[in-house]
Amino acid sequence: MQFFVHFIKKDKPKPKQYPHAVLTQDNWDDFGYKTTFHVVLHLSDTHVEDLGSIKIIESDRTSG
Protein backbone atom coordinates (compact mmCIF):
# COMPACT_ATOMS: atom_id res chain seq x y z
CA MET A 1 0.00 0.00 0.00
CA GLN A 2 1.22 3.49 -0.78
CA PHE A 3 0.92 6.51 1.51
CA PHE A 4 0.69 10.09 0.24
CA VAL A 5 1.06 13.21 2.37
CA HIS A 6 -0.81 16.42 1.61
CA PHE A 7 0.72 19.45 3.27
CA ILE A 8 -1.57 22.45 3.83
CA LYS A 9 0.17 24.82 1.40
CA LYS A 10 0.52 22.37 -1.50
CA ASP A 11 -1.83 20.70 -3.98
CA LYS A 12 -3.45 17.42 -2.97
CA PRO A 13 -1.93 14.28 -4.50
CA LYS A 14 -4.23 12.46 -6.94
CA PRO A 15 -2.88 8.90 -7.04
CA LYS A 16 -4.70 6.32 -9.14
CA GLN A 17 -3.16 3.16 -7.65
CA TYR A 18 -5.27 1.30 -5.10
CA PRO A 19 -5.25 0.78 -2.23
CA HIS A 20 -3.60 3.93 -0.93
CA ALA A 21 -3.91 6.26 2.05
CA VAL A 22 -3.77 10.06 1.96
CA LEU A 23 -2.56 11.87 5.08
CA THR A 24 -3.60 15.54 5.13
CA GLN A 25 -1.71 17.79 7.51
CA ASP A 26 -3.86 19.56 10.09
CA ASN A 27 -2.94 23.14 10.96
CA TRP A 28 -3.14 22.34 14.70
CA ASP A 29 0.02 23.46 16.49
CA ASP A 30 1.22 21.15 19.31
CA PHE A 31 3.64 23.42 21.20
CA GLY A 32 5.42 24.43 17.98
CA TYR A 33 5.00 21.05 16.26
CA LYS A 34 2.50 20.26 13.51
CA THR A 35 1.97 16.57 14.17
CA THR A 36 -1.70 15.92 13.41
CA PHE A 37 -2.77 14.35 10.11
CA HIS A 38 -6.21 13.27 8.92
CA VAL A 39 -6.14 9.85 7.22
CA VAL A 40 -8.38 8.70 4.37
CA LEU A 41 -8.02 5.17 2.98
CA HIS A 42 -8.87 4.74 -0.71
CA LEU A 43 -9.59 1.05 -1.38
CA SER A 44 -10.86 1.73 -4.91
CA ASP A 45 -12.06 4.65 -7.00
CA THR A 46 -15.46 4.42 -5.28
CA HIS A 47 -14.64 2.86 -1.88
CA VAL A 48 -13.20 5.43 0.54
CA GLU A 49 -12.88 5.03 4.31
CA ASP A 50 -12.27 7.96 6.68
CA LEU A 51 -9.87 6.67 9.36
CA GLY A 52 -9.76 9.84 11.49
CA SER A 53 -6.76 11.69 12.89
CA ILE A 54 -3.30 10.51 13.89
CA LYS A 55 -0.19 12.21 15.28
CA ILE A 56 3.20 11.61 13.68
CA ILE A 57 6.55 13.09 14.65
CA GLU A 58 10.15 12.17 13.91
CA SER A 59 11.91 10.89 17.03
CA ASP A 60 14.81 13.34 16.72
CA ARG A 61 12.72 16.40 15.77
CA THR A 62 13.66 19.50 17.80
CA SER A 63 11.21 22.05 16.35
CA GLY A 64 8.04 22.53 14.25
C-alpha positions as CSV (number, residue, x, y, z in Angstrom):
1,M,0.0,0.0,0.0
2,Q,1.2,3.5,-0.8
3,F,0.9,6.5,1.5
4,F,0.7,10.1,0.2
5,V,1.1,13.2,2.4
6,H,-0.8,16.4,1.6
7,F,0.7,19.4,3.3
8,I,-1.6,22.4,3.8
9,K,0.2,24.8,1.4
10,K,0.5,22.4,-1.5
11,D,-1.8,20.7,-4.0
12,K,-3.4,17.4,-3.0
13,P,-1.9,14.3,-4.5
14,K,-4.2,12.5,-6.9
15,P,-2.9,8.9,-7.0
16,K,-4.7,6.3,-9.1
17,Q,-3.2,3.2,-7.6
18,Y,-5.3,1.3,-5.1
19,P,-5.3,0.8,-2.2
20,H,-3.6,3.9,-0.9
21,A,-3.9,6.3,2.0
22,V,-3.8,10.1,2.0
23,L,-2.6,11.9,5.1
24,T,-3.6,15.5,5.1
25,Q,-1.7,17.8,7.5
26,D,-3.9,19.6,10.1
27,N,-2.9,23.1,11.0
28,W,-3.1,22.3,14.7
29,D,0.0,23.5,16.5
30,D,1.2,21.1,19.3
31,F,3.6,23.4,21.2
32,G,5.4,24.4,18.0
33,Y,5.0,21.0,16.3
34,K,2.5,20.3,13.5
35,T,2.0,16.6,14.2
36,T,-1.7,15.9,13.4
37,F,-2.8,14.4,10.1
38,H,-6.2,13.3,8.9
39,V,-6.1,9.8,7.2
40,V,-8.4,8.7,4.4
41,L,-8.0,5.2,3.0
42,H,-8.9,4.7,-0.7
43,L,-9.6,1.1,-1.4
44,S,-10.9,1.7,-4.9
45,D,-12.1,4.7,-7.0
46,T,-15.5,4.4,-5.3
47,H,-14.6,2.9,-1.9
48,V,-13.2,5.4,0.5
49,E,-12.9,5.0,4.3
50,D,-12.3,8.0,6.7
51,L,-9.9,6.7,9.4
52,G,-9.8,9.8,11.5
53,S,-6.8,11.7,12.9
54,I,-3.3,10.5,13.9
55,K,-0.2,12.2,15.3
56,I,3.2,11.6,13.7
57,I,6.6,13.1,14.7
58,E,10.1,12.2,13.9
59,S,11.9,10.9,17.0
60,D,14.8,13.3,16.7
61,R,12.7,16.4,15.8
62,T,13.7,19.5,17.8
63,S,11.2,22.1,16.4
64,G,8.0,22.5,14.3
